[in-house]
Amino acid sequence: MTADKLRVLVRVDLDCAKAQVAAQGHVTSKSVRGLYDVMKRANSLTTGMTLELDMTRARIEPDALEELRACSRSHHLPVRVDPRQSDYRLSILAPEIAASPAATATQAA
């Protein structure tokens, strides 16, 4: 498994209507779409689901992190992912420092 591959683990507590989506690997503006699909599926399990997106063990590019933060602020996923614009109770646990393009290139070398 390469370090750039995105890995996701989902923990769901249906009694408390809570799900944690934990990501590892490299999150880019392209791979974040896969996270949206997982979040959409988790949110559909029960009404009022609280989603926690744990990115603390991932390298996330700043633009992808900002996209996720915008979803958290608006309580919606992008229209292209969720045309019905369901309500999402989303919190994000972000890494201390988002991966910069220069840092990503240095790590790859």
C-alpha positions as CSV (number, residue, x, y, z in Angstrom):
1,M,0.0,0.0,0.0
2,T,1.4,3.4,-0.9
3,A,1.4,6.4,1.4
4,D,-0.7,8.3,-1.2
5,K,-3.5,5.9,-1.2
6,L,-6.6,7.1,0.7
7,R,-7.9,4.7,3.3
8,V,-11.1,5.2,5.2
9,L,-12.5,3.5,8.3
10,V,-16.1,4.2,9.3
11,R,-17.4,3.6,12.9
12,V,-21.2,3.9,13.4
13,D,-23.2,4.0,16.6
14,L,-26.8,3.8,15.5
15,D,-28.1,4.1,19.0
16,C,-26.5,7.5,19.4
17,A,-26.9,8.4,15.7
18,K,-23.2,9.1,15.4
19,A,-20.6,8.1,12.8
20,Q,-16.9,8.7,12.6
21,V,-15.2,8.7,9.3
22,A,-11.4,8.3,9.8
23,A,-9.1,8.9,6.8
24,Q,-5.5,8.0,6.4
25,G,-3.2,8.7,3.5
26,H,-3.2,11.7,1.1
27,V,-6.4,13.7,0.7
28,T,-6.5,15.9,-2.4
29,S,-9.2,18.0,-4.1
30,K,-9.7,14.9,-6.3
31,S,-9.7,12.2,-3.6
32,V,-12.0,14.2,-1.3
33,R,-14.9,13.2,-3.6
34,G,-14.5,9.6,-2.2
35,L,-14.9,11.0,1.3
36,Y,-18.1,12.8,0.2
37,D,-19.5,9.4,-1.0
38,V,-18.7,7.8,2.3
39,M,-20.2,10.7,4.3
40,K,-23.3,10.7,2.2
41,R,-23.8,6.9,2.8
42,A,-23.2,7.2,6.6
43,N,-25.6,10.2,6.8
44,S,-28.3,8.1,5.1
45,L,-28.3,5.4,7.8
46,T,-30.5,7.3,10.2
47,T,-32.2,10.7,10.6
48,G,-30.1,13.3,12.4
49,M,-26.8,11.5,12.1
50,T,-23.8,13.4,13.5
51,L,-20.7,12.9,11.4
52,E,-17.2,13.3,12.7
53,L,-14.5,13.4,10.0
54,D,-11.2,12.5,11.6
55,M,-8.4,13.7,9.4
56,T,-5.7,13.7,12.1
57,R,-3.8,10.8,10.5
58,A,-4.1,12.0,6.9
59,R,-2.1,14.4,4.8
60,I,-4.6,16.9,3.4
61,E,-4.0,19.5,0.9
62,P,-5.2,23.0,1.9
63,D,-7.8,23.3,-0.9
64,A,-9.4,19.9,0.1
65,L,-9.5,20.9,3.8
66,E,-11.2,24.2,2.9
67,E,-13.7,22.4,0.8
68,L,-14.5,20.1,3.8
69,R,-14.7,23.1,6.1
70,A,-17.1,24.8,3.8
71,C,-19.4,21.7,3.9
72,S,-19.2,21.8,7.7
73,R,-20.2,25.5,7.8
74,S,-23.0,25.1,5.3
75,H,-24.2,21.7,6.6
76,H,-24.4,20.4,3.0
77,L,-22.2,18.5,0.7
78,P,-21.5,19.9,-2.8
79,V,-24.5,19.8,-5.1
80,R,-22.7,17.5,-7.5
81,V,-22.4,14.9,-4.7
82,D,-25.8,15.4,-3.0
83,P,-28.3,17.1,-5.4
84,R,-31.0,16.9,-2.8
85,Q,-28.9,18.9,-0.4
86,S,-29.5,16.8,2.7
87,D,-28.6,18.4,6.1
88,Y,-25.2,17.2,7.5
89,R,-24.2,17.6,11.1
90,L,-20.5,17.5,10.3
91,S,-17.4,18.2,12.5
92,I,-13.9,17.9,11.3
93,L,-10.8,16.9,13.2
94,A,-8.0,18.3,11.1
95,P,-4.3,17.7,11.2
96,E,-2.3,20.5,12.8
97,I,-0.8,21.5,9.4
98,A,-2.4,20.7,6.0
99,A,-0.1,19.3,3.4
100,S,1.3,22.0,1.1
101,P,2.2,21.2,-2.5
102,A,5.9,21.8,-1.7
103,A,5.8,19.5,1.3
104,T,4.0,16.8,-0.7
105,A,6.7,17.0,-3.4
106,T,9.5,16.8,-0.8
107,Q,7.9,13.8,0.9
108,A,7.5,12.0,-2.5
109,A,11.3,12.5,-3.3
